Amino acid sequence: MLYRIALIVGVICALAVYRFIAPYDVTIATTERKMRLQQVHVVFRHGARSPIATPPYLPLITYDDVTMTHPPHTQVGYRIVDDDDDDVIVDATHIRGRDSPYFGRLTGSGAEQLYDFGARLKGEYPDVEPDDVIMRSTRIQRTLDSARSLLAGLFPGSEKIFELKVRGVGKDEILIPNFHNRGGGRSCCFVERVFNDTWTNPDHVDGLKAMRLEIEKLLPPISGENVTTHVSYIRDNLMCHRHHHKLPPILQGSQLNMLVEGAASKLMHHAFNRNDQHSRQMSQLSVGRLVQLLLHNLDEFGSGVQQEEEKAKMFLYSGHDTTLIPLLNLLGIYDGIWPPFASHVIIELYRDDDVIKPDEAPSSGEYYVRAIYNSVERKLPGCNDVMCPLDVFRAAVEKFALSESDYDATCANCAY
């Protein structure tokens, strides 16, 4: 198997020891031990998009075809398959957001963002091949387009027809909280309650009504009676238009943008992180089944007993800001800043070659995990270093993991 040897000398601190330089099956030699990268998980937010919706109290700004068109180099062949059965093709008519020609769609700039990220992953993991990768996505057009663009950057010129795994028709999502049961499938009492007391009427959140009234003073004159603005829609429009250089002068004021960002962050904090118990529940019910899947793949690799899927080296998950926030929360590394477009969490699995003996089966004690958020190494809770023993990592996050049956039971308990 192809590999390169990368020797790091003159180690001064832990960050220098574990610089992000190792492709698959590449030995990192340090003053203490040799680490060999085995497996990578990448959870990422979709790229830049158009606004989800533009309410009547904001100017309607649509993007031209040049802005919306995805460049040819961001295209690869793919088919959408059920994540439980690769032989089941998911018809495009079941993809949310597909019928909208504009709102909530990935733009050309967003496609470029994910293409560039894919190219960077290829530079950091040069030995990865198309058959080494498994891609999952929410059943939403902008995340599928982002997944496709990343694969185009990771494997430029590939003629492979990639499989994008989504939850089957009628099933809920495992990469996001299923607010308002929009993903289909089961309703979840706790998630519904959070949706209703956060997004249905943000004025219920402490301090948000006063902020909303201040924001309205800085908006263009609002026509009509009893019109109530919604901070999340305002932020969404401002963020999208600013990224695409379409923000009109009347919405460019620094005070407006500071108030909107502060109010939106307060809203998101109320939804996901208002206290420790709430944060744990929302993390479980948002991405608990993703954590279960991630731990399963890490453990299967460490045990040496792998099914066909677990033989993959790179697992990719195309999601949303509401994927990353609960994941960052449970990892203990959320900084309170709304994850920008194309933000990503990378979880790497390493093997300690100085411990594993040729005639012995590996165990979790010889495996280490490293977490990276938006290109910065993060030390995880309970870990003494950025290189965290797999068993310590598992102990820290497994309390958030949910099986399908656990999820069903938890969602059915309205008192949870």
N, C-alpha and C positions, 0 to 999 in steps of 0.2 A: 504494500500500500504506500502511495506517495506520501512523503513527509519531509519537512525541513527541520533543522535543528537551530533553535534560536537561543543564544547564550546571553544572559543578562549579567553583567559584571558591575562591580562598584555599586552594589545595592545600598542605598542610603535609608530608604523608608519603605513601608509596605506598598505604597502607591507605585513606587519605582519597580518593585519586585514583580508586580503583576500587571504590567502594561498590556494593553489590548493588542497583542501582536501575533497571537497563535491561531493558525488555521487548524482544521481537524487533524488529529494524529500527529501533532507537532509537539515536541518536548520543550517545555520551558525549564531551563536549568537555573536554579537559584542557589544561594549560599546554603539553603537548608534542604531542599528537596526538588524533585523533578515532577512537574505537572503536565499531564497530557490531556488536551481538550477532547471531549468525547461527544458532546451533544449540546445543542443550542436551542433555546426557545425565545422567540421574538414576538412580543405583543405590541401592536402599534395602532395609533389612531389614523384614520383616513386622512387624505390630503385636503388642501384648500377646496372649498365648495362655494356654491351660491347660498344665499340665506334659505333657511327652512321655510320661512314665510315672511311676508312684509305686511304688517298691519296698516290700516288706513291712516293712522296718525304719523306714519313715516313716509318719506318720498319713495315711490316705487322706482327702483333702479335695476334695470335688467342688463345682462351682459350680452355682447354681440357674439356672433359665431366664432370669431377668432379667439375670444376669451374662453368659450366653452369647449372648443374642439380639442381633443386629445391628440398630441403629435404621433405620427406613425411609429416612431421608435418606442413608444410606451405600450405598444400592442403586442400581445402574444396569443396563440390559440389556447382556448380553455373550454371546459365544459363544467357545468354546475351539477354536483352530485350530492346525494343524501349522505350525511356523515356516518350513518349506520350501515349503508349499503352502497358501495361505489357503482354498482350496476344500475342503480335507480337514478335516472337523470331528472333533475328538478326543472320543470318547465319555467321559462323566463317570465311567464305571466304571474308566477307566485312570488316574484321579487318585488319587495316594497320600494317605491320611489322610481320604478322603471317608467311609469306612465307620465311622470312630470317632465316636461321638456326643459324646465329651468330650475324650479325650487329644489334645494337640497341635493343638487347634482355636483359631482366632482368636476372641477374646471380643468382646463389645460395646465394651469399652474399647479394644481393639486396632483395631476398625473405626473408632472415633472418632478415634484417633491418626492413621490414614492419611487419613481424611476431612479432618481439620484440616491435615495436611501438603499435601494437594491444594489446599485453599483458599489456603494460603500461597503455593504455586507460582503459582496464578492471580493473586494479588496482585502477585507479582514479575514475571510474564510475562503481562500482561493481554491481549495481542493473540493469544495462542495459541488455536486453534480445535480442535474435536474431530478434524477431518481432518488436523491437523498432527502428531498424536501416534501413536507406535507403542509398544505395551506388550508386553514379554516377561516371562515368569514361569517359575519351576520348576513342574513338574507335581505340585504339592502343594497341598492345599486351602487352607491358611492363607495361602500367598502369592497364590493366585488371589483369595481374599477380600480380601486387602490391596490388590491391584491394583484390584479393583472399587471399593473404598472410596476410594482415592486419586482415581480418575476421577470419582467422585461429587462429591468436594470440588472438583476442578479444573473440572468442568462441571456445576454444580448445575442440576437440572431438565432435563438433556439427554435427548432421546428417541432418541439414536443407539444402535444396537446395536454396542458396541465389540468388537473382536477382541483376545483375549488369546492371544498366540503362545506355544506351548510346544513342547518337543522332541517329535517324533512317537513313537508307541508303539514300544517296543523300542530307543529311542535313549537314550544317557546324557545327563546334564545338562551344560550349559556354564556355569552360574552358580554351581556349587558343586563341591567335590571329590566324586567318586563313590565315597565310602567303602562298602566291602562290596558294591559293584556294585548298590546299592539303586535307582539310577535306571534300570537295565536297560542293555542294550547291552554295551559292551566292558569287560573287566576291566583294571585298571591296576596293574602290579606294585608300583611305588613307593608309590602311594596305599594299596594293600592292606597294605604293610609298615608304613606310618605308622599306619594304623588298628589293626593288631594290636599294635604296640609302644606305643601311646598309650592307646587306649580299651579294648581287650580286658582289659588288666591294668595300671592306672595305677601300681601299686606298682613297676613297672619304671622309672618316671621318678624321677630322683634327688631324694630328699627327700620324696616324696609318701607313702610308707608311714608315716613318722613323723607327718606331718600328718594322715593318715587316722585313725591310732590316737588322736590328740588329739581329733579331731572326734567319734569314736565315744563318747568319755567325756562329751560334752556333749549327745548325742542321748538320746531316751527309751530306756529299757531295751530291748535287742534280744533277742527270744526265738529259740530254736533254736540249734543248733550249726553251727559253720563258716559263719556268715553274714558275708560281706565286703561292706562298704559301698562305694559308688562315688561319688566326689566330684562327678562331673558331674550325676548324678541328684539328689544332695542340693542342689547349687546351683540346679538347674533348678526344683525344687519350692519352695525358699525364695524365689527371685526371682519366680516367678509368683504365689505366695500373697501376698508382700509388695506387689506391684503392685496386686492386687485386694483388699487389706485383709482377707485371709483367713488370715494367718499366725498360728498359735496361740501363746500366750504361751511354751510350752515351747521354741519354736524362735526366739524373738526375742532371745536373748542376743547382746550385741555381740561377745563373744569367739568364739562359734560362727560368726557371720556373717563376721567378719574372717578366721578360719581357712579357712572354706569358699571365700570369694572369692579368697584367696591361693592355695589349692591348685588351684582351677579355672583361675585365670590361668596358673599354672605348667604345668598340663596343656595348655592351649591354646597356650602358648608352645612347648612341646615338639613339638606337632603341626605348627605352622606356621613357627616362627622360631628353631629351636634354634641355627642358625649360618647364615652368609650363603649357602652353597651349598644347604643344605636349604631355606631360605626361598625362594630362586629356583626350585628344583624344585617346591615345593608351590604357589607362586604360579602357575607355568606350568600345572601340571596341575589346578589348581583353577579358575582364571579366565583361562587363556591364550587360549582361544577367544573369550571375551568381549572381551578386549583386542584381538584380531584384528578382531573386528566393529566395535568402537569406532573403531579407527584407520582402518578401511576407510571408515566413514561420514564421519569428519573429513576424510580425504584426498579422497574423492569430492566433498565439498562445496567444498573448497579448489581443486580442479582445474577446477570448473565443469562437469564431466561427471558427471551424476547419473542413476542409475536411479530408478525410481518410488519405491522405499522411501527412498532417500537424499534425496528431496525433503522428507521430514518435517523438522520443526523441533525436535521434542522426542522423545527416546528414553527410555523408562522401563523399568527392569529390577527386577522384584520378586523379592527373594532372601532371604538369611539372614545370620546372623552369620558363617557360614563362607563367605559371598560377600565380605563387607566386609573381613574380616581379611586375606586374601591380596591383595585389591585395595589396601588401605591400605599393606600391606608393600611392594608393588612400586612404589607411588607415593612411598614413602619418608616417609610421614606417619603411620604407626601409632604411637599413644602408649602401647600396652600395656594399654589399658583395654578390656575386653570391650564391644563396641558394644551399647548399649541397644536396646530395641524401637524401631522406626521410625527408627533411625539412617540416614544417607544421605550419599552422596558425589555432588556435582554437578560435572560437567565442562562448562564453557562454551567455545564457539568464537567468537572475535571477529575482525572484519576491520578493518584499519587503513585508514580512508578517506583519510588524508593521503598514503598511499603509492600506492594503487591508482589508475591512470590510466584514464579512461573508454575509451580505445581499446586497452587492453592486457588480456590475460587475467591473472587473478590467479594468484599462486604462493604456496607455503607461507610464503615470507618476509614476506608481508603479513598473515598470520593468527596469532592469539595464543590461548592456552588459559589458562583460570583454573580452579583446583580449590578446592572448598569442602567441608569436612566438618562436618556438624552445625552449619551456619550460620557457621562460622569460615573465612576465607580461609587457604589453606595455600600457602606457597612450595614448589615442587617441586624435586627435586634437579637441579642444573645450571642452574637459572634464577636470574637476578639479581633478579627481582621476582615478585610474585604473578601478573602478566601475563607468561606464558611463551611465547616464539615457538614456533609449531607444530612447526617442524623440530627444535628443542631438546627439546620434549616427546616427539616421536616417537622421537628418538635414545635418550631415557631409558627408554622403556617397550617399544619394539618387540622387545627381546631376550626379553621375556616372552610375546610373542604366539605362538600356535600355530594353524596351519591344522588341518583335520580329519586330513589325512594325516600331518602332523607329530605330532599327538596320538597317532594310531595307532602310529606308529613308536616314539615315546617310551615309550608304555605297554607295548609289546611287549618292550622292553629291560629285563629284570629286574635288570640290573646298573646301571641308571641311578642 
